[in-house]
Amino acid sequence: MSSTPASPLHLAVALDGTGWHPASWREPAARPQDLFTARYWADLVAEAEHGLLDFVTIEDGLGPQSSHALEPDERTDQVRGRLDAVLIASRVAPLTRHIGLVPTVVATHTEPFHISKAIATLDYVSTGRAGLRVQVTARANEAAHFGPRTVERIDALDGPAGRRVTAELFEEATDYVEVVRRLWDSWEDDAEIRDVATGRFVDRDKLHYIDFEGRFFHVKGPSITPRPPQGQPPVSALAHRSTGYRLVARRADIGYVTPHDARQARAIVAEIRAEQETAGRADETLHVFGDLVVFLDDTPGEANARRERLDTLAGAPYTGDAPVFTGTAARLADLLEELAGEGLTGFRLRPAVAGHDLPRVSRDLVPELQRRHRFRKAYEAATLRGHLGLGRPAGRYSSGRPAAPEPEPVSAPAPTPAPTAGA
């Protein structure tokens, strides 16, 4: 009796400075002197594209990086400072042809109107390869950059105050994404006429007010940027517990989660799918990607030795919100297949040292997955939505289709259960 072939996996990489290990910048392959140049980022994305990956995400933030979750530190032995993720993606876009570009945007202190046009512009610059990763911040020092708004100072994300504050931030982010999506749809696809003979550039009847009125935002619209080439660039978010899972289920196309074993992966996927059904999206494709930090070498011993060397330089063993894999590409492929069996549809890998582990992903892991018939051998689509198997959606305000019911703005934070996974 023949079995059904396993589905191909989706793969992405998360780019953060010289890598996810705090001592990564001290490795020979790290290129710290080039970190704030366009060429550095172009080379990383080109390497990911060489591996036929679906997309890269680019980290960002509203304050210097810190070894503490909720406050700045005074360390000078780790990378501090970033370039703007959206601008990196826009610079790299003309230098690439296929790979998706997904910058991180912190929703907590930015306006959805500005981000809607920034990502729409990136979609034009990349000819349909833009995405958006939405993030929240509970750091009081970052709130201090933005005038009168404050964020309650908390001591721990997992305490009662931390859960209350983060629940509020995720509810705000849920409305944020809804505003962005409505603005992308506020121009119909054929709103631009560009008829020189008649002097009509745009059909004003095909630009729509979104009239969003919610607890967190009041946005009239329309956007100033025509509807993006993809219609709706894919939206993604990292989620560690139920508050994040609800955001993913209500508004996202991709959720990144951090299970530490197969059992936990199964439970997280089940919770997100249940929330997806509750949100009325059961018939929509929603990808759930597992996040892993990776140290990849020819042998497990080499990978472990490299990790230990970096830990010594950092002064402490590396820990983070996501599980850490240390070993060979073949063993990582085994793990990815095992986790995919629990319902994950793809993986976002975080290279411990970008200059070392990213090429190991593209040149070792990808061929291993191809040998197992679990990954593409060529790009088969022209857009990021195409890579992910997502169709191009019709605009919600288009005159040629019935108006879809509008998701309700969030009016109050939902009760927050105890954390189920992640940090």
N, C-alpha and C positions, 0 to 999 in steps of 0.2 A: 504494500500500500504506500503510494507516494505521498510525501508531505508537501504542504504549500511552501514555496520559497519564502524566506524571510524578507521583509521589506528593506529597501536601502535605508541607510541612516543619513541623517543630516548632521553636518559638522560645521562648527564655527570656532573662532578663537577670540579670546578677550585680550586686548592689548592694553597694558598699563605700564608706562615708562619703560624701564629696562627689563621688566619682568615682575612677577608676583612675589618672589622672595625679596625681603627688604635689603639683602646684601647682593642682589643680582648685579647691581651696577659695578661691582668690583671684579666680576668675571672677565676673562680675556675677550669673550665674544660680545660683551655688552654694549660697547661704543658709547659710553656716557658723554663723551665730548660732542657727540652728534645729536644728543637727545632733543634739543630744541631747534632742529633743522627739519625742513620739509623732506630732504632726501632720506633721513632716518626712517620716517614714517612711510614714505613711498616704498622703501626697500622691504619693510616688514609686510606691508599689504601685498606687494608683488610676490613675496614668498608664500603668503597664504593663498593667493590666486594660483600660483604654480601647483599647489595641492588641490585645486578645484573646490575649495571650501565654499560653503554657502555664503558666509559673510564674516566680517570682523566687527567686533564692538570696540569702541574706544572709550576708555574711562575718562571721567571729568569730575570736578567738584567745585565747591565755592569757598574753599579754604585750603591751606597747605595740607598735604598728606600727614597723617599722624598714626603713631602706634597705639593710640587710645581710640576707642570707639566713639566717644562723645566729647572729647576736648582736644585741643592742640597739645603737642609735646615740644620739647626744646632740643630734640635730637638733630645733630648735624652730620651723622654718619649714614644717613639714608637719603634717598632722592626726595627732594622737596621742590614743588613747582610743576606746573603743567602748561601746555598749550591748550587752546580752546578746541574741544573735540569736534564740534560742527565745522570749524574752519579747517582743521586737519583733514576731515573727510572731503570737504570741498576742494582742497588743494590736491588731494590724492586722486580724486575721481577721474580727471582727464587722463591720468597716467595708467589707468586700469580699464579693463574691457568687460569683465564678467562678474567679479565678486561684489557682493552686497556690502554697503558701508553704513554702519549703525552707530552713530555717536550717542553718548550718554548726555542727558539733559536733566538737571536737578529741578524738578517741578515746584519744589517748596517755595522758592523765592524768584521764579521767573514767570513771565506772562505767557499764557498759551497763545495769544495772538502773535507774539514775536516768534515763538518756536514753530508755529504752524507755517509761517512763511519761510523760515530758515530751512526746515526740512523739505518743504515744497521746492525751494530753490535748489537744494542738494539733489532732489529727484530729477530736476531738469539738467543740472550739471552732469549728473552720472547717467543720464538717459534711462532712468527707471530702476536704479539700484539702491535707493535710499531707504533707511529704516530709522526708527527712533527707539532708544532705550530710556525709559522714564525711571528716575530715582528720587527718593525723598531724603531729607536730612533733618535730624533732631539735634544738631549741634548748635548750642546757644551762641558760640563765637561766630558762626557763619550768619546767623540771623542778625547779628550786630552790624553786618555790612549793608543792611537794607532798610535803614530808616526806622520808622515807628514800630514795625512788626517785631514781636519777640516770640521766642519759643521757650516754653517752660524748661528750666534746667532740671535734668534728671540724672540720677546716679548710675542706673543700669537699664538696659533695654528690656530685660526680662522681669523687672519688678512691676508692681501695679502701676506706678506713675509712668514708667516706660511704655507699658502696653497701651495705656490710655493715650499718651502723646502720639505714639506711632500709629495707632488706629485712626486718630484724627488726620494725621498726615497722609495716610493711604486713602482715606475717604476724599480728601482734597485732590489727591492725584487722580482718583477715579473720575471726578468731574473735569479735571484738567485735560485728560485724554479725550473725554467726550467733546469738550470745546474744540480741541485741535482737530478732531475728526470732522465735526460739523463745518469748521472753517475750510478744510480741504474740499468739502463737497459744495461750498457756497457758490462756486462757479460751475455751471454746467459744462460738459465737455466741449460743446460747440458754441460757447459764449463768444469766442473771438471770431469775428467775421473777416477782418483785414481786407476789406474791399476798397481798393484805391479808387475805382471808378465812382462809387457812390459816396466815398468819404466815411464809411461806417467801419470802425475798427472793432467795436464790441456791441453785442446785443444786450442792452441794459436789463431787459426782462429776464435774462438768463443768469443774472447775478442776484443772490438771495441773502436777505437778512437771516441770521441764525437765531437772533433774539433769545439767547441763552440766559435764563434767570435761575440761579442756584444759590446755595448757601455760601459758596466760596467765590463765584465769578458771576459777573453780569457783562455779557459780551453781545454786542449788536451784530457785528459783521457787516458786509461780507469781508472776506480776505482781500488783500491787494494783489495776491498772486494767483494766476489761473490754476485750475485743478491739476494736481501733479500727474505726470505720465502714468504712474501706477494707479491713479485714482485715490487709493489709500495706501501710502507707504506702511509696511508692517510695523506694528508697535510691540515692544517687548518690555519686560520688567523682571527683576530678580525678586524672588519671594522666599522667605524662610519660615513663615508661619501663616495662620489662617487669614490675617488681615491682608497679607500680600497675595495669598491664593485667590481671595475674592477680587482683588484688582485684576489679576491675570484673567480670571474666569469671565468677568464682566466686560473688559475693554481691550484685552491684548490679543495679539496673534501668536506670540511666543512667550512662554514663561520659563525662566531659569530657576531651577530648584537644586537643593544641595543634599540629597540623601546619602547616608554613609553606608548603606547596604541595600540589598535587594528588597528586603521586607519593608524598609522605610520608603523606598522608591514606590512600591506598590501602594502603600497607604497614602502617600502624597498625591500620586496620580488619581487615585479614587476620590480624594477630597476635591481636587480641582475639577474633575469631570462632574461631580455632583453639583458643585457651585456653577459650573457652566450650564448645566441643565436648568438649575433654578433661575439663572439669568436669561433663559430663553434662547440660548445659543447652541443647543445640542446638535443642530445640523450644520454648524460651522466648524471649519478646521481650526483647531487650536493646538499648537505644538507645545510639548513640555520637554524642555532640554535639561539634562543633568549637567551641573558644573563640576569640574575637577581641576585642581592644580596638578600639573604634570612635570615630573623629572624623568626624562627619557634618555637612555643610553643603551649601548650594545649588550650589557649584562646588568643584572640587578645589583651586583657589587659595585660597579662603576656609578650607577645612579645613586645608590645609598651613600657612597663615599663623597660624591659631589654635594649631596644634600647636607651631610654632616659638616663638610668644609664651610658651606655657606652659613649654616647654623652657628658655627664657631665664630665666624666673622661678625654675625649679627648679635652675638652674645646671648642667644636663647634659641631653643628649638622653634621652627616655624609652625605656627598654627593659624588658622583662618576660619572663615565662615564655611568654606567648601572642603570636602575631603581631598586628601593629597595622595596622588599615585606616584610611586617610585619604582621604576623597573624598565622593562623592554616594551617596544611597540607591539610585539605579538601578545604579551600578557595584557597590555592595555586593551587591545582588540577583544580579547576574551572577556574582560570586565565590561566593556561597552555592550557586547552582545548579551551578556547576562542581565545587565540593567535594562536594556531595550526589551527583554522578555517580560519585564514588569510594567511595560506601557510607556516608557520614555521614547520619544520619537526622534531625538537627536541629542547632541552634546555640545556644550561650549567649553572648550579646553583653555585653561589659563597657563601659559608657559611660565615656568618658574624663572627661567632666564630666557628672555625673548630671542636673543641672538643664537642660543643653543637649542632650546626646546621647540621653538616654532619650526625650524627646518626638520627636526625629528618628526614632528607631526606631519608635515607636508611630504617628506621624502621617505619616511619609514612607516608611519601608521597608515597613511592613505594607501600605499601599495598593498599593505597587509590586508586592509579591509576590501580592497578591490579583488584580491585573490580569493576572498571569501564571498564575493558577489554581494557585498554590503555597502558599496559606495560607487558613485558614478565614475566613468572613465573619461568623460568629457562633459563640458557644460552643455546642457540641453535646452536652456531657456535664456532669454535676454534680460530678464528683470529679476529682482530679488523675490517678488511674489511668485514668479515662475519657478525659481529654484526650490521654493518651499511648497509648491503644489497649490498655491492660492490663486484663484481666478481674479480678474480685475472687476471689482464691484461697481455696479451702477451708482450714480450719485443719488443721495436721498432726496434731493430737491429737483431732480430732473423732471421736466414737464412730460417726458415720454413714458414715465413709469408711475405706478401708484406710490404715494408717499408711505414710507415705512413708519411704523410706530416709533416715536422718539424714546430712547431710554430716559428714565426720570433722573433729574439731578439728585445727588445725594443730599438728604436733608438733615441727617443726624448720623453720628458714628454708630456702627453696629457693635453689639457686645463682643468682647474679645476673649476667646477661650485661651487656655494655657497654650504656650508654644508647642508645636508638634514636630518641628524640625529646624535645623540650622541654628545660626547664632541669634 
